[in-house]
Amino acid sequence: MVSSDEITTYLDALDDQKRTTLQTLRETIIEVIPEAEQGLSYGVPAFRLQGKVVAGFAAFKNHLSYLPHSGAVFPELKEELSSLSFSSGALRFPTDEPLTKELVEKLIAVRISQAFPK
């Protein structure tokens, strides 16, 4: 059983700036997919739909990361991500700049379309 308390505990362990930025991201993800279950996956916050992780995030020393839990998401959004640094599995962003709701919506939409093809 997953629990949103796990994410709260994760965030509470961070410094103020990282916690504030990631809490904003958490709220944005919840707005986009309110039906998602919250918990941890591989020790970091994750959001599941029908048992599949479709979004997540993590804090690191000098940056934050959005985690789509799929290496196929970012290639579909190259233009939208052109100003950010990313690898196949992590979108890095500054500790004081939350991702926009518009970008989070696009990231989640791509992941959901891949996880649950029609």
C-alpha positions in Angstrom: 0.0 0.0 0.0 1.4 3.4 -0.9 0.9 6.5 1.1 1.1 10.3 0.5 2.7 10.5 3.9 5.8 9.0 2.4 6.1 11.9 0.1 5.5 14.4 2.9 8.3 12.7 4.9 10.6 12.9 1.9 9.8 16.6 1.5 10.2 17.4 5.2 13.8 16.2 5.1 14.8 18.8 2.4 16.0 22.4 2.9 13.3 25.1 2.5 13.9 26.1 -1.1 13.9 22.5 -2.4 10.9 21.6 -0.3 8.9 24.6 -1.5 9.7 24.0 -5.2 9.0 20.3 -5.0 5.8 20.8 -3.0 4.6 23.1 -5.8 5.4 20.4 -8.3 3.6 17.8 -6.2 0.5 20.1 -6.1 0.7 20.5 -9.9 0.9 16.8 -10.5 -2.1 16.2 -8.2 -4.0 18.9 -10.2 -3.2 17.1 -13.4 -3.9 13.6 -12.2 -6.0 13.8 -9.0 -6.7 10.1 -9.2 -3.1 9.1 -8.9 -1.8 7.2 -5.9 1.1 8.9 -4.1 4.1 7.1 -2.6 7.7 6.2 -3.1 9.3 4.3 -6.0 13.0 3.5 -5.7 13.1 5.8 -2.7 11.7 9.0 -4.4 8.2 10.4 -4.7 6.1 8.8 -7.4 2.6 9.0 -8.7 0.8 5.8 -10.0 -2.2 5.2 -12.2 -3.5 1.7 -12.3 -0.3 0.4 -10.8 2.0 2.1 -13.2 4.3 5.0 -12.2 3.6 8.0 -14.5 5.4 10.8 -12.8 7.9 11.4 -10.0 10.5 13.8 -8.7 13.7 13.9 -6.7 16.0 16.4 -5.0 19.8 16.4 -5.5 22.6 18.6 -4.1 22.5 21.3 -6.8 19.2 20.6 -8.7 15.9 19.0 -8.7 14.6 16.4 -11.2 11.3 15.5 -12.8 11.2 11.7 -13.4 8.8 10.4 -16.0 9.7 6.7 -15.3 10.1 6.2 -19.0 13.0 6.9 -21.3 10.6 7.6 -24.2 8.9 10.7 -22.9 11.5 13.4 -23.4 12.2 12.7 -27.1 8.6 13.5 -27.8 8.9 17.0 -26.1 12.3 18.1 -27.4 11.1 21.6 -28.3 9.4 22.2 -25.0 12.5 21.0 -23.1 15.1 22.8 -25.2 16.0 25.3 -22.4 16.4 22.5 -19.8 18.9 19.8 -19.2 17.8 16.2 -19.3 18.9 12.7 -19.8 16.7 9.8 -20.9 15.3 9.4 -17.4 15.5 12.8 -15.6 14.6 16.4 -16.4 16.9 18.6 -14.3 15.7 22.0 -13.1 16.8 24.7 -10.6 15.9 24.4 -7.0 14.1 27.8 -7.1 12.1 27.4 -10.3 9.1 25.1 -10.4 8.2 23.6 -13.7 5.2 25.2 -15.3 1.8 23.5 -15.1 1.7 23.5 -18.9 4.9 21.6 -19.1 3.9 19.1 -16.4 0.6 18.5 -18.2 2.5 17.7 -21.4 5.0 15.4 -19.6 2.2 13.5 -17.9 0.1 13.3 -21.1 2.9 11.8 -23.0 3.7 9.3 -20.3 0.0 8.2 -19.9 -0.4 7.8 -23.7 2.6 5.5 -23.7 1.7 3.6 -20.5 -2.0 3.1 -21.6 -2.1 3.0 -25.4 -5.6 3.1 -26.8 
